[in-house]
Amino acid sequence: MRWPSRQLHMGRYQYRCTGMMMRSCGSVSMVATLVGLALSRVASVECVSSSTRVVSAFSLGAGRRCCFLDPNQGSGWSTVSRQMSSSASTEELPMDLPRREDVMVAVEAMRKACRITRAIQPSGKEDDGISTVTKVDASPVTVGDFCAQAVTLRHLNQHFPQDAFVAEEGSAALRSDQDLSKEILNAIQSQLPKEVDSISTLLDNIDLGQSFSLPKHKNTKRIWCLDPIDGTKGFLRGKLTGGQYCVALALIEDGVPVVGILGCPNLPVEVDDDGYAWDEAEEEATNGKTRGCLFVATRGGGCYQLPLFSSGDTPAKRLHVTPNDASAMSISEARFCIGVERSFGDPLGQSMAIAKILHGEDEALDGEGQIIRARRMDSQVKYGVLARGGAEIYIRLPKAGYVEYKWDHAAGSVVIQEAGGEMTNVDGRPIDFGLYGNKLSDTVRGVIGSNGGIFHKALVDAYQRQEKERNNIS
């Protein structure tokens, strides 16, 4: 069998990758064989002392390392080692993916954040909790939020120091609470021992999320937008009770989201798997093939589902929404993906009114007044579910006067749109992410998403109709 071949020139060395093992062959070139990998997929290169007869080591993602021997020291063989890793594996995504460099850095950052949050999320048992802080708006922020924000922004800032960041949390509450700061630092170091070395570094990394407001970033065209834990209540609800949450990251360029990544540690891998709650016997070490997803999308590059943590042998899966021309499903069969707690996302019960219009007065609701054809979960995980065809309708209609934050929708907007769906305000107009600051326009009275096409038109029409009926407008 002849494997694909690639060459890499580095000074006096020329490396060729073709199959399973490596061998040095002369003073000018070496021949390397690595199963299924072309050298174009090499993620990084490092050089070490030639006194060890090893002059170059390639990190091939997913923990693989390949060592090449100095051709002047004689020939020899070296094998490839492989281990689970949180690093971005280059074979997971197409080589011609737009903004691939941005994506690979961001995926590695997200996997670091998800590793920590997954490890410290409460189980849901009464005696298992996590420290929280209550913000001014009465919403909770957890140790997990601070951990995820610190490691994600630190990683991004190391690679893109000229970029600005906007993120949900700040360190003000921590600077007067040494014990909580230590708890956060310990949580990070328990999973990533060398990631953050002190409380002062921790706090500075968290506060990178406010850098968009600094004078030096006034005209910055690239802004990373992060919600470190979207769906905090789902995170607190716990694994055993099906609490869904995600780490949501977007890159906004010139006011337009161009990269969107959702890290969803608790979401089942298969689209039709409704086992949102962990089993009592389920363990992180063994459920990597069945639970945990990354949704990765780039403007003009499509949307993909990746494993939460790379094993190096699982290619990205290209995602598409349910066909939106009614060829596979009628509008009356469309499935809603809605929040667990109606009090925030739909306090007036408008989703039920819309369901009656789309599904029929007698077919929409069960005996308790809940939408029959619906999946319920917290956070922007819902955008990923729609992107892979697990539902067709998303509705978020908060109370009057509430102004949406960018981080609650920026990543999800790229994910659903690049899968072929649509996201707009309730009037069917595109949402502008280009306004200065961390919020959307106060004219956005709600956000709706769908698989697009005639489904989105029907959804907008249904919203407008129930609004008129609710306000007695003929």
C-alpha positions in Angstrom: 0.0 0.0 0.0 1.4 3.4 -0.9 0.7 6.1 1.6 0.3 9.8 0.8 3.6 11.7 1.0 4.5 15.2 2.1 7.9 17.0 2.4 9.0 19.6 5.0 12.2 21.5 4.5 14.0 22.7 7.6 17.5 24.0 7.1 19.7 21.1 6.0 17.0 18.5 6.7 14.2 17.4 4.5 11.6 15.2 6.0 9.2 13.0 4.2 6.1 11.4 5.8 4.7 8.3 4.2 3.6 5.5 6.7 4.4 3.8 10.1 7.9 4.3 11.4 10.9 6.6 10.9 14.3 6.1 9.7 17.2 8.5 8.9 18.6 8.1 5.4 21.7 10.2 4.6 23.0 13.6 5.4 20.5 15.6 3.5 17.2 13.8 3.9 15.3 11.4 6.1 12.4 9.2 5.3 9.6 9.0 7.9 6.6 6.7 7.8 3.5 7.4 9.9 0.3 5.5 9.4 -2.5 7.7 7.9 -0.7 11.0 8.5 0.8 13.4 6.0 3.4 15.7 7.2 1.2 18.7 6.3 -0.7 17.8 9.4 2.2 18.4 11.8 1.2 20.9 14.4 4.6 21.9 15.9 8.3 21.3 15.8 10.9 21.4 18.5 14.6 20.8 18.4 16.7 19.2 21.1 20.4 18.5 21.6 21.9 16.4 18.8 24.1 14.8 21.5 21.2 12.6 22.2 21.1 11.7 18.5 17.6 13.2 18.3 17.5 16.5 16.5 13.8 17.1 15.9 10.5 16.1 17.5 7.2 16.7 15.8 4.0 17.0 17.8 1.3 15.5 15.6 -1.7 16.4 17.8 -3.5 14.1 20.1 -0.3 13.6 22.1 1.7 11.9 19.3 5.4 12.6 19.1 7.7 11.5 16.4 11.5 11.8 16.9 13.9 11.9 13.9 17.5 10.8 14.3 20.5 12.8 13.3 21.6 11.5 9.9 25.2 12.1 10.8 25.0 9.8 13.7 23.9 6.7 11.8 20.6 5.3 10.9 18.0 4.0 13.4 14.3 3.5 14.1 11.9 5.3 16.3 8.3 4.5 17.0 5.3 6.8 17.4 3.8 7.1 20.9 0.1 8.0 21.3 -1.9 9.2 24.3 -5.1 11.1 25.0 -4.6 14.8 24.9 -6.6 18.0 25.2 -4.6 19.6 22.4 -6.1 20.3 19.0 -5.5 17.4 16.7 -4.9 18.7 13.2 -6.4 15.6 11.4 -9.8 16.4 12.9 -10.6 19.3 10.6 -10.2 20.0 6.9 -6.8 21.4 5.9 -8.5 24.2 3.8 -10.8 25.3 6.6 -11.0 29.1 6.6 -9.2 30.7 9.6 -7.8 27.4 10.5 -5.0 28.8 12.6 -7.5 30.7 14.7 -9.6 27.6 15.0 -6.9 25.2 16.1 -5.7 27.6 18.8 -9.2 28.2 20.0 -10.1 24.4 20.0 -7.1 23.7 22.3 -8.1 26.5 24.6 -11.7 25.2 24.8 -10.5 21.7 25.5 -8.5 22.9 28.4 -11.5 24.8 29.8 -13.8 21.8 29.3 -11.4 19.4 31.0 -11.6 21.6 34.2 -15.3 22.3 34.2 -16.2 18.6 33.5 -14.0 17.5 36.4 -15.5 20.0 38.9 -19.2 20.1 37.9 -21.4 18.9 40.8 -22.9 15.4 40.4 -26.3 16.6 41.4 -26.4 14.8 44.8 -27.3 16.8 47.8 -23.9 16.5 49.5 -22.0 17.5 46.3 -21.8 21.3 45.6 -19.4 23.9 44.4 -18.6 27.5 45.5 -20.6 30.3 43.9 -20.8 34.1 44.0 -24.0 35.9 43.4 -23.7 38.8 41.0 -25.6 42.2 41.2 -28.3 40.8 38.9 -28.8 37.9 41.3 -27.3 35.4 38.8 -24.8 32.8 40.1 -21.2 32.6 39.0 -19.2 29.5 40.0 -15.6 28.4 40.5 -16.0 26.7 37.0 -16.8 30.1 35.4 -13.6 31.7 36.7 -11.5 28.6 35.8 -12.8 28.4 32.3 -12.4 32.1 31.6 -8.8 32.2 33.0 -7.4 29.3 31.0 -9.2 30.1 27.8 -8.2 33.8 27.7 -4.7 33.0 28.8 -4.2 30.5 26.0 -5.7 32.9 23.4 -3.7 35.9 24.6 -0.5 33.9 24.3 -1.1 33.3 20.7 -3.0 36.5 19.7 -1.6 39.2 22.0 -2.9 42.0 19.7 -6.5 40.8 19.9 -9.1 42.1 22.3 -11.4 40.0 24.5 -14.8 40.4 25.9 -16.0 37.9 28.5 -18.7 37.6 31.1 -16.7 37.5 34.4 -14.4 39.9 36.2 -12.1 39.4 39.2 -13.5 42.1 41.5 -15.2 39.7 43.8 -12.1 37.5 44.0 -9.7 40.2 45.0 -11.3 40.4 48.4 -11.8 36.7 48.8 -8.4 34.9 49.1 -10.0 31.6 49.9 -12.2 31.5 46.8 -9.3 32.6 44.7 -7.2 29.7 46.1 -10.1 27.3 45.4 -10.2 28.4 41.8 -6.4 28.1 41.4 -6.4 24.6 42.9 -9.2 23.5 40.6 -7.1 24.6 37.5 -3.9 23.1 38.8 -5.6 19.8 39.6 -6.2 19.3 35.9 -3.5 21.5 34.3 -0.7 21.8 36.8 1.5 24.2 34.8 -1.3 26.4 33.4 -1.6 29.1 36.0 1.1 29.5 38.7 -0.3 32.1 41.1 -3.4 33.9 42.2 -2.2 37.2 40.7 -1.7 35.5 37.4 -5.2 34.0 37.7 -6.8 37.3 38.4 -5.0 39.0 35.5 -6.1 36.3 33.1 -9.7 36.6 34.2 -9.6 40.3 33.6 -8.4 39.9 30.1 -12.1 39.6 29.4 -12.5 43.3 29.9 -9.7 44.3 27.6 -12.0 45.3 24.8 -12.7 48.5 26.8 -9.0 49.6 26.9 -8.0 52.6 24.8 -5.4 50.5 22.9 -8.2 48.3 21.6 -10.5 51.1 20.5 -10.0 50.3 16.8 -9.2 46.6 17.2 -10.9 44.6 14.4 -10.6 41.2 16.1 -12.4 40.5 19.4 -12.8 37.1 21.0 -16.1 36.8 22.8 -16.4 34.3 25.6 -19.1 32.9 27.9 -17.0 30.7 30.2 -20.0 28.7 31.3 -23.2 29.3 29.4 -26.0 27.7 31.3 -24.6 28.1 34.9 -27.9 26.8 36.3 -27.5 23.7 34.3 -23.9 23.4 35.4 -25.1 23.6 39.1 -28.0 21.2 38.5 -25.4 18.5 38.0 -24.4 15.6 35.8 -26.8 13.0 37.2 -29.8 15.3 36.7 -29.0 16.1 33.1 -27.7 19.6 33.6 -26.4 20.9 30.3 -24.0 23.7 29.9 -21.3 24.8 27.4 -18.2 26.9 27.1 -19.0 29.3 24.2 -16.3 31.1 22.3 -16.6 33.3 19.2 -14.2 35.4 17.1 -15.8 38.6 15.9 -14.1 40.5 13.1 -15.3 43.9 12.1 -18.5 43.3 14.0 -19.3 39.9 12.4 -18.9 36.6 14.2 -16.6 34.5 11.9 -15.6 31.6 14.2 -18.0 29.9 16.7 -17.1 27.1 19.0 -19.3 25.4 21.6 -17.7 23.0 24.1 -20.5 20.8 25.4 -19.2 18.3 28.0 -22.5 16.6 28.9 -24.1 16.4 25.5 -24.4 12.8 24.1 -22.4 12.3 20.9 -25.2 10.8 18.9 -28.0 13.1 17.7 -30.8 10.9 18.7 -29.5 10.1 22.1 -31.6 11.8 24.8 -29.6 10.5 27.7 -28.6 13.9 28.9 -28.2 12.7 32.5 -25.1 10.7 33.4 -25.7 7.2 34.7 -24.6 6.5 38.3 -21.8 4.2 37.0 -20.7 6.5 34.2 -17.1 7.7 34.4 -15.1 10.3 32.5 -12.4 7.8 31.7 -14.7 5.6 29.7 -17.5 7.7 28.2 -15.4 9.7 25.7 -17.0 7.9 22.7 -20.6 8.5 23.9 -20.6 11.9 25.7 -19.1 15.3 25.1 -19.0 17.3 21.9 -17.3 20.3 20.3 -19.2 22.2 17.7 -16.8 24.2 15.5 -17.8 26.6 12.7 -16.1 29.2 10.6 -17.7 31.7 8.3 -17.8 30.2 4.8 -16.2 27.0 6.1 -19.1 24.9 7.4 -19.9 23.5 10.8 -18.4 20.4 12.4 -18.8 18.1 15.4 -15.6 16.9 17.1 -15.0 14.8 20.2 -14.7 16.8 23.3 -11.2 15.4 23.8 -9.2 14.3 20.9 -8.1 10.7 20.6 -6.5 11.4 17.2 -8.5 8.8 15.4 -12.0 10.4 15.1 -12.4 12.8 12.1 -14.6 15.8 12.3 -18.2 15.2 11.2 -19.7 17.8 8.9 -23.1 19.0 10.2 -26.3 20.0 8.4 -29.6 21.1 9.8 -32.8 19.2 9.0 -33.7 19.9 5.4 -35.6 23.2 5.4 -37.8 22.7 2.4 -40.2 20.3 4.2 -38.9 17.4 2.1 -37.9 15.3 5.2 -40.2 16.9 7.8 -43.3 19.1 7.7 -43.4 22.3 9.7 -46.1 20.8 11.9 -43.6 18.1 12.9 -40.8 20.6 13.8 -39.2 20.0 17.2 -38.5 22.8 19.6 -35.3 23.0 21.6 -36.1 25.2 24.6 -34.8 26.0 28.1 -35.4 24.1 31.2 -36.5 27.2 33.2 -39.3 29.1 31.4 -39.1 32.0 33.9 -36.2 33.6 32.1 -36.2 32.5 28.5 -40.0 32.7 28.0 -41.7 34.2 31.0 -44.9 34.9 29.1 -45.3 31.4 27.6 -45.1 32.7 24.0 -43.3 29.5 22.9 -46.5 27.5 23.7 -48.6 29.9 21.7 -46.2 29.6 18.7 -46.3 25.8 19.1 -50.1 25.8 18.8 -49.9 27.8 15.6 -47.2 25.5 14.0 -48.4 22.1 15.4 -52.1 22.7 15.6 -54.3 23.8 18.6 -55.0 20.2 19.7 -51.6 18.6 18.9 -49.1 21.1 20.4 -49.3 20.7 24.2 -49.6 17.9 26.7 -51.9 17.8 29.7 -49.6 20.0 31.7 -49.4 22.7 29.0 -45.9 21.8 27.9 -44.8 21.5 24.3 -45.0 17.8 23.2 -42.4 17.9 20.4 -39.6 19.5 22.4 -36.1 18.9 23.8 -35.3 20.9 27.0 -31.8 21.9 28.0 -29.8 24.9 29.3 -27.4 27.1 27.3 -26.2 27.5 23.8 -26.0 23.7 23.5 -29.4 24.2 21.8 -27.6 25.8 18.8 -25.5 22.7 18.4 -28.5 20.4 18.7 -30.2 22.3 15.8 -27.0 22.4 13.8 -26.9 18.6 13.7 -30.5 18.0 13.0 -31.7 17.2 16.5 -34.4 19.9 16.5 -35.6 22.6 14.2 -36.8 25.6 16.4 -35.1 27.7 19.0 -36.8 30.5 20.8 -35.5 32.9 23.5 -37.9 35.6 24.6 -36.7 37.2 27.8 -38.7 39.7 29.8 -39.4 43.2 28.5 -36.4 45.5 28.9 -33.8 42.8 29.1 -30.8 43.5 26.7 -29.0 40.4 25.4 -25.3 40.0 25.9 -23.2 39.2 22.9 -21.6 36.1 24.5 -25.0 34.4 24.8 -25.4 34.2 21.0 -22.2 35.0 19.0 -20.8 31.5 19.0 -24.1 29.8 18.5 -24.9 32.1 15.5 -21.9 30.9 13.5 -22.7 27.2 14.4 -26.3 27.2 13.3 -25.8 29.4 10.2 -22.8 27.4 8.9 -24.9 24.2 9.3 -27.5 25.7 7.0 -29.8 27.2 9.5 -30.8 30.7 10.4 -30.8 33.0 13.4 -32.5 36.4 13.6 -34.4 38.7 15.9 -38.1 38.1 16.3 -38.8 40.3 13.3 -36.7 38.1 11.0 -33.8 40.6 10.8 -30.1 39.7 11.2 -28.6 40.5 14.6 -25.8 43.1 14.7 -22.8 42.1 16.8 -20.9 45.2 15.8 -22.0 47.6 18.5 -19.4 48.7 21.0 -19.5 47.0 24.3 -20.7 43.6 25.5 -24.4 43.9 24.7 -26.6 43.7 21.6 -28.8 46.5 20.6 -31.7 47.2 23.0 -34.0 46.8 20.0 -33.5 43.0 20.0 -36.6 41.9 21.8 -35.8 38.2 21.4 -33.8 35.7 19.4 -35.1 32.9 17.2 -33.2 30.2 15.4 -34.3 27.4 13.1 -33.2 25.1 10.3 -33.9 28.0 8.0 -35.9 28.1 4.7 -39.6 27.9 5.0 -39.3 26.8 8.6 -37.8 30.2 9.6 -40.4 32.1 7.7 -43.2 30.1 9.4 -41.5 30.7 12.8 -41.4 34.5 12.3 -45.0 34.5 11.0 -46.1 32.5 14.0 -44.3 34.9 16.4 -45.9 37.9 14.8 -49.4 36.3 14.9 -49.2 35.3 18.6 -48.0 38.8 19.4 -51.1 40.3 17.7 -53.4 37.9 19.5 -51.7 38.5 22.8 -52.1 42.2 22.5 -55.6 42.0 20.9 -54.4 43.6 17.7 -56.6 42.8 14.8 
